[in-house]
Amino acid sequence: MKQIRFLKMLVIGGAIALLSGFSGFSMPIGDTHSTSSSLVQLGAGQPAYASGSFEIYLPLVFKGYPPPPTVFGIQMDSVTESGGLSKVAEAKATWVGGIGVSWAAVEPSPGARNWSALDGQKQQMQDVAGKGLTPIVNARYTPDWAQLYPGYSCGPMKQEYFDEFATFMRELVARYSVPPYNVKYWEIWNEPDIDHSLVPGDSGYGCWGNQSDPYYGGGYYAEMLKVVYPQIKAADPQAQVLVGGLLLDCDPRPGAGCATVGNSNLPPKFLEGILINNGGPYFDGVSFHAYDYYKGALGQYYNPNWSSAWDNTTGPVLIAKANFIQSVLNQYSVSGKFLMNTESALLCDSCSNNNTVYETTKAYYVAQAYASAITRGLKANLWYTLLGWRNSGLLNADLTLRPAYTAFQFARNELRDAGFVREITEYAGIKGYEFNRGDRRIWLLWSLDGNSYPVTPSPAPLVACDALGQCTTNPSLPIAVTLDPLYLEFNP
């Protein structure tokens, strides 16, 4: 595998400072680059002599290394070849979710670990890593003997068993953080911000939530992290610990989504409970979930719990949720944490894969969601799921492609290394973002209200492509912007 990237360097009085790029790779040099009135000769083993300060871009070539990470990820129903693993690799996703490990299965009796219970997951980790993909592994389920709420494996363990869970996690990480598994991202539970009384005892959701606590049990979760986090880091200092994917049912702020739809504002305070109990130093990132719902017409979706919709500036809903999480972290002066939307999709319970309007809307949503994830600075955005939950699939059951898969594949290719530059606000009725990919400057535009709007960028774009990757070189101006997200490529 050979890839070419651009290495941005700053030349200051003859000294070269690396501004962005990748360390540890060889860089063939020998080209002549001029900027303004200065000329810099770079040859192998030769210093650069120049006066003043200016930037140059050199091609950076590296071979035999995995591609640089992107925000693009997919949750799988079954992390196997028959479940579509090769299709995930063909889409050039970075992240794979769907591997879950059960503490209860491994340690049904105190101190007696049956690691063979994870043979299936072990193979999944190996297969994912073998394809150059990055697995995110979810650890959950409390054994009977440790349960705080008897009969609820989905819930927390008693505080006196925090050490036992920490020991399990240390041994788990030690086993699977190394080749051929290479797991570095560990998510502690799934949607813990759900009260145990609301779900079955063996639910895959939650259930650390506590309706009698003003912070819904987040403080108790923090106490667990304080014990577990150091043990994970002892096993692998490079391990990244994620607060388990938060459901964030609704916006708890006064007059916002929870009040609007009549839901309790306590569950979304779970994260605040972690922070108010000084849990900030004991996680590396926050995983959350963000879904929108198809509204029955082309391009239309909404999430009333977060006052988010297709025709306003808050959609897709991941924007509102990411902004909320960041505001809570800022409120408690907690910095240096990354965010991952580990479940993202457009849902429709009444739709099917022959509903062409929904399938087209889903493809449009893919382009919007992943671009929006980049603008919010997310480390990852994972579609849920490859084969579909509530008709969200990128593929059919026989692994044939739906339009949303094609939209994912093209968005990943178009925005693979893109950095967010600005929101495009100069056109009424249009939502737009500008990105810089190094070799291209890219605009992504779509209509907010369903009308078609003419735009005349200056300079004119080199290429215009729709959400499914149908492209026109040197498109005629003006260009019509519709509900179909439009990628415009310009010289950098």
C-alpha atoms as one frame of an Amber mdcrd trajectory, in Angstrom:
protein
   0.000   0.000   0.000   1.373   3.380  -0.978  -0.240   6.674  -0.155   0.654
  10.280  -0.902  -0.103  13.013   1.579   1.035  16.614   1.737   3.423  17.652
   4.462   2.918  21.246   5.512   6.088  22.928   6.698   6.949  26.364   7.919
  10.309  27.788   6.923  11.559  30.397   9.374  14.922  31.915   8.631  16.243
  28.713   7.101  14.815  26.403   9.781  12.038  24.003   8.890   9.265  23.414
  11.415   6.785  20.571  10.956   3.241  21.919  11.249   1.209  18.873  10.344
   1.819  15.402   9.041   3.049  12.123  10.394   6.221  11.412  12.303   8.252
   8.287  11.790   7.967   8.097   8.000  10.714   8.589   5.437  10.247  11.592
   3.159  11.807  11.583  -0.296  12.749  15.129  -1.153  14.535  16.763  -4.023
  11.974  19.101  -5.538  12.243  22.844  -5.931   9.459  24.878  -4.354   8.988
  28.606  -4.582   6.785  30.789  -2.438   6.498  34.497  -3.114   9.947  35.821
  -4.005  11.916  33.185  -2.104  13.320  30.006  -3.619  14.077  26.959  -1.522
  16.216  24.113  -2.863  15.664  20.884  -0.966  17.876  17.931  -1.721  18.691
  14.764   0.134  20.993  15.612   3.011  20.977  19.307   2.190  19.785  22.079
   4.498  17.218  24.632   3.355  18.424  28.216   3.158  15.925  31.029   3.021
  15.155  34.293   4.662  11.817  35.289   6.095   8.939  32.961   6.986   6.716
  31.102   4.571   4.959  27.776   4.097   5.742  25.018   1.634   3.923  21.775
   0.818   5.880  18.632   0.057   4.529  15.245  -0.988   4.798  12.758   1.827
   4.983   9.144   0.665   4.715   6.207   3.011   4.339   2.527   2.360   3.200
  -0.437   4.406   1.330   1.566   7.025  -2.439   1.586   7.635  -4.349   4.553
   6.256  -4.627   7.544   8.567  -7.775   7.459  10.708 -10.981   9.055   9.519
 -14.285   9.775  11.239 -16.002   7.045   9.201 -17.157   3.940  11.044 -19.847
   1.255  10.967 -21.522  -0.826  13.667 -22.008  -4.416  12.605 -24.805  -6.797
  13.543 -22.394  -9.727  13.278 -18.675  -9.013  12.997 -18.029 -11.769  10.490
 -17.525 -12.275   6.786 -21.111 -13.456   6.439 -22.156 -10.340   8.331 -20.446
  -8.097   5.769 -16.985  -7.426   7.196 -15.421  -7.303   3.743 -18.032  -4.726
   2.699 -16.997  -2.551   5.637 -13.386  -2.818   4.504 -14.346  -2.045   0.898
 -16.082   1.111   2.098 -12.720   2.050   3.666 -14.212   2.684   7.065 -11.808
   3.304   9.927 -13.894   2.107  12.882 -15.849  -1.080  13.536 -18.296  -1.489
  16.402 -20.343  -4.485  17.430 -17.857  -6.511  19.479 -19.179  -6.937  23.011
 -17.544  -8.781  25.885 -19.418 -10.013  28.934 -17.820  -9.953  32.369 -20.616
 -12.280  33.525 -19.712 -14.860  30.871 -16.009 -14.814  31.684 -16.307 -14.802
  35.483 -19.529 -16.595  36.498 -17.929 -17.317  39.895 -15.612 -14.939  41.755
 -12.017 -15.363  40.616 -12.766 -18.239  38.211 -12.277 -16.851  34.721 -13.357
 -18.750  31.643 -11.619 -16.870  28.843 -12.829 -19.410  26.304 -16.230 -17.702
  26.626 -14.717 -14.970  24.457 -13.449 -17.222  21.664 -15.952 -15.751  19.229
 -15.086 -12.168  20.146 -11.389 -12.991  19.988 -11.797 -14.097  16.380 -13.806
 -10.954  15.606 -11.089  -8.700  17.008  -8.457 -10.523  14.998 -10.498 -10.369
  11.796 -11.187  -6.644  12.177  -7.560  -5.805  12.882  -6.462  -8.074  10.032
  -8.363  -5.894   7.585  -6.687  -2.744   8.844  -9.818  -1.599  10.689 -10.004
  -0.262  14.239 -12.257  -2.169  16.647 -14.166  -0.527  19.486 -14.926  -3.142
  22.126 -17.787  -2.764  24.583 -17.460  -4.341  28.035 -20.624  -4.915  30.075
 -22.847  -7.364  32.014 -22.366  -7.939  35.730 -22.174 -11.513  37.109 -24.949
 -12.631  39.459 -22.668 -12.582  42.482 -21.690  -8.921  42.021 -24.975  -7.280
  40.981 -26.157  -4.163  42.777 -29.677  -4.900  41.545 -30.238  -8.676  41.774
 -31.408 -10.094  38.473 -30.024  -7.175  36.447 -26.841  -8.128  34.620 -27.312
  -4.931  32.585 -26.825  -2.891  35.744 -23.866  -1.948  37.940 -21.918  -4.060
  40.343 -21.871  -3.426  44.097 -19.173  -0.983  45.106 -17.288  -3.692  47.011
 -16.801  -5.459  43.656 -15.317  -2.523  41.765 -11.875  -4.050  42.331 -12.979
  -7.361  40.828 -14.301  -5.632  37.724 -11.082  -3.607  37.488  -9.020  -6.794
  37.660 -11.147  -8.347  34.925 -10.662  -5.267  32.733  -6.899  -5.230  33.321
  -6.580  -8.845  32.242  -8.955  -8.312  29.299  -6.953  -5.350  28.024  -3.646
  -7.141  28.539  -4.872 -10.037  26.405  -6.377  -8.116  23.513  -4.444  -4.851
  23.241  -1.566  -6.674  21.543  -1.237  -8.253  18.077  -3.080  -9.804  16.380
  -6.050  -8.075  18.075  -4.744  -4.544  18.639  -7.752  -3.250  20.577  -7.126
   0.261  21.883 -10.662   1.572  22.395 -12.698   0.217  25.305 -16.264   1.345
  25.944 -17.517   0.734  29.488 -21.152  -0.358  29.221 -23.773   0.625  26.664
 -26.292   3.401  27.296 -25.720   3.367  31.060 -28.006   6.421  31.378 -31.133
   4.222  31.592 -32.769   3.204  34.877 -32.704  -0.545  35.459 -36.428  -0.652
  36.186 -37.221   0.438  32.610 -35.611  -2.517  30.816 -35.297  -6.317  31.166
 -32.549  -7.555  33.457 -30.417  -8.880  30.608 -30.967  -5.858  28.371 -28.231
  -4.660  26.083 -29.150  -1.165  27.242 -28.039   0.409  30.488 -28.749   0.189
  33.125 -26.834   2.273  35.672 -29.489   4.979  35.795 -31.014   5.912  39.129
 -34.271   7.848  38.992 -33.986   8.879  42.647 -30.643  10.615  42.072 -30.574
  14.212  40.719 -27.713  13.160  38.434 -29.295   9.822  37.521 -26.493   7.625
  38.837 -23.629   9.295  37.031 -21.738   9.777  40.283 -21.798   6.038  41.014
 -20.493   5.331  37.512 -17.666   7.803  38.245 -16.728   5.867  41.377 -16.381
   2.753  39.222 -14.209   4.599  36.687 -11.872   5.795  39.432 -11.068   2.164
  40.230 -11.134   0.682  36.726  -9.341   3.361  34.684  -5.931   3.029  36.398
  -6.003  -0.747  35.930  -6.767  -0.427  32.212  -3.918   2.049  31.770  -1.592
  -0.240  33.736  -2.323  -3.020  31.253  -1.908  -0.753  28.223  -0.916   2.911
  28.563  -2.214   3.499  25.034  -5.695   2.202  25.852  -8.501   4.713  25.383
 -11.391   4.454  27.833 -14.827   5.600  26.709 -17.799   6.542  28.826 -20.311
   3.978  27.577 -22.454   5.228  24.688 -24.856   7.716  26.256 -28.455   7.569
  25.070 -29.016  11.260  25.913 -32.757  10.848  25.602 -33.554  14.566  25.392
 -32.151  18.047  25.935 -32.483  18.712  29.695 -31.987  22.453  29.583 -34.899
  24.701  30.599 -37.500  25.041  27.869 -35.656  22.585  25.599 -36.434  19.114
  24.276 -37.254  17.267  27.522 -39.788  19.912  28.507 -41.186  20.096  24.974
 -41.928  16.368  24.690 -42.777  15.844  28.361 -39.843  13.589  29.254 -37.831
  13.630  32.468 -34.767  15.852  32.345 -32.820  13.577  34.732 -31.339  10.899
  32.378 -29.293  13.402  30.330 -27.676  14.626  33.558 -25.767  11.342  33.865
 -22.606  12.848  32.340 -22.812  15.832  34.635 -23.035  13.383  37.529 -19.754
  11.810  36.420 -18.051  15.191  36.318 -19.506  16.609  39.518 -18.143  13.528
  41.301 -14.654  14.260  39.929 -14.742  11.519  37.313 -13.166  13.714  34.625
  -9.608  12.357  34.957 -10.812   8.763  34.621 -11.930   8.574  30.990 -10.428
   9.597  27.648 -13.518  10.096  25.545 -17.300  10.219  25.593 -19.311   7.862
  23.420 -22.889   8.886  22.636 -25.750   7.904  20.345 -27.672  10.181  17.982
 -30.600   9.160  15.770 -32.955  11.099  13.552 -36.347   9.896  12.358 -37.677
   9.928   8.815 -40.573  12.350   8.453 -42.222  10.740   5.436 -40.978  12.910
   2.578 -37.815  13.231   0.532 -34.977  14.730   2.552 -37.049  15.256   5.691
 -36.132  14.044   9.186 -36.353  15.249  12.755 -35.691  14.525  16.429 -38.187
  16.455  18.570 -36.401  15.469  21.809 -33.557  17.748  20.725 -35.556  20.311
  18.718 -33.613  19.167  15.675 -34.873  18.927  12.111 -33.821  18.764   8.478
 -34.908  22.328   7.774 -33.031  24.142  10.534 -29.420  24.589  11.540 -29.515
  21.948  14.299 -29.815  18.915  12.033 -28.595  16.208  11.973 -29.213  15.719
  15.690 -25.597  14.702  16.350 -24.779  18.421  16.145 -27.100  19.287  19.029
 -25.912  16.348  21.135 -22.216  16.985  20.521 -22.679  20.669  21.364 -24.475
  19.711  24.581 -21.766  17.264  25.668 -19.055  19.807  24.979 -20.948  22.443
  26.956 -21.147  20.110  29.969 -17.422  19.343  29.748 -16.684  23.058  29.496
 -18.940  23.825  32.468 -16.734  21.638  34.647 -13.464  22.757  33.003 -12.794
  19.249  31.694 -10.642  19.432  28.575  -8.741  17.080  26.298 -11.614  14.607
  25.848 -12.642  13.353  22.423 -16.210  12.572  21.356 -17.453   9.566  19.400
 -20.956   9.125  18.058 -20.979   5.344  18.134 -24.576   4.982  16.920 -25.790
   7.233  14.109 -28.628   6.563  11.672 -31.876   7.660  10.100 -34.670   5.416
  11.379 -38.090   4.518   9.989 -40.178   1.778  11.621 -42.792   1.757   8.866
 -40.367   1.758   5.935 -38.798  -1.088   4.012 -35.942  -1.466   1.574 -38.314
  -0.941  -1.346 -39.314   2.497  -0.075 -37.198   4.410  -2.562 -37.937   7.840
  -1.087 -36.749   6.752   2.363 -33.697   4.978   0.946 -32.766   8.111  -1.014
 -33.306  10.300   2.052 -31.096   7.943   4.046 -28.338   8.352   1.462 -28.644
  12.135   1.710 -28.523  11.830   5.502 -25.278   9.829   5.354 -23.537  12.709
   3.559 -24.937  15.273   5.981 -24.206  13.278   9.138 -20.572  12.473   8.407
 -19.827  16.006   7.251 -21.495  17.349  10.397 -19.433  14.960  12.541 -16.262
  16.444  11.061 -17.459  19.984  11.764 -18.039  19.078  15.434 -14.540  17.613
  15.716 -15.742  14.078  16.461 -13.120  11.369  16.476 -15.572   8.854  15.041
 -19.111   8.537  13.738 -20.416   4.969  13.407 -23.484   4.084  11.370 -25.920
   1.762  13.172 -26.040  -0.758  11.608 -24.568  -2.273   8.480 -27.560  -4.579
   7.933 -30.023  -2.323   9.668 -31.933  -1.578  12.836 -35.397  -0.133  12.300
 -34.626  -0.169   8.558 -31.383   1.778   8.898 -29.219  -0.673   6.932 -26.491
   0.242   4.485 -26.801  -3.248   2.996 -29.607  -5.691   2.417 -29.581  -9.040
   4.224 -27.916 -10.660   1.198 -25.151  -8.000   1.370 -26.324  -6.215  -1.767
 -25.892  -2.467  -1.633 -28.449   0.103  -0.625 -27.977   3.715  -1.774 -26.800
   4.680   1.709 -23.775   2.375   1.373 -22.799   4.064  -1.876 -23.229   7.452
  -0.189 -21.044   6.298   2.729 -18.329   5.013   0.427 -18.274   8.207  -1.611
 -18.399  10.514   1.422 -15.478   8.644   2.948 -13.471   9.022  -0.261 -14.357
  12.690  -0.639 -13.902  13.770   3.006 -11.316  11.200   4.097  -8.752  13.641
   5.528 -10.796  16.799   5.365 -10.366  19.502   7.947 -13.301  21.766   8.678
 -12.701  25.350   7.528 -16.000  27.199   7.961 -19.754  27.100   7.654 -20.968
  28.516   4.348 -23.584  31.140   5.172 -23.609  33.380   2.114 -26.475  31.583
   0.368 -30.025  31.893   1.710 -31.911  28.609   2.104 -28.720  26.528   1.893
 -26.759  24.623   4.517 -23.095  24.360   3.641 -19.642  23.492   4.934 -16.182
  24.145   3.556 -13.403  21.599   4.099  -9.726  21.410   3.176  -8.431  17.985
   2.163  -4.905  19.134   1.303  -5.173  18.366  -2.406  -8.637  19.877  -2.719
 -10.874  22.478  -1.149 -14.370  21.023  -0.863 -17.792  22.523  -0.371 -20.776
  20.428   0.674 -24.128  22.141   0.099 -27.778  21.152   0.383 -31.149  22.890
   0.361 -32.800  23.376   3.738 -36.354  23.826   2.505 -36.525  21.619  -0.569
 -36.332  24.438  -3.093 -33.616  24.577  -5.735 -31.138  27.430  -5.340 -28.600
  28.631  -7.936 -25.051  29.233  -6.698 -22.166  30.755  -8.620 -18.937  30.146
  -6.695 -15.865  32.102  -7.684 -13.591  30.598  -8.769 -15.690  27.929 -10.437
 -15.405  24.390  -9.075 -13.412  21.754 -10.902 -15.920  18.994 -10.187 -19.472
  18.715  -8.853 -20.739  15.403  -7.403 -24.024  14.314  -5.875 -24.369  12.210
  -2.712 -24.019   8.961  -4.676 -20.833  10.049  -6.433 -22.255  10.977  -9.823
 -19.823  13.692 -10.910 -19.583  16.390 -13.556 -16.229  17.930 -14.497 -16.144
  21.700 -15.006 -19.871  22.101 -14.273 -21.750  24.971 -15.848 -22.625  27.943
 -13.660 -24.860  28.611 -11.881 -25.099  25.246 -10.128 -28.452  24.147  -8.729
 -28.404  23.144  -5.042 -31.274  20.845  -4.046 -32.028  18.397  -1.248 -29.382
  16.101  -2.726 -26.111  17.061  -0.959 -23.701  18.474  -3.523 -19.918  18.184
  -3.263 -17.958  20.878  -5.084 -14.205  20.447  -5.515 -11.860  23.402  -5.912
  -8.116  23.772  -6.117  -6.676  24.113  -2.602
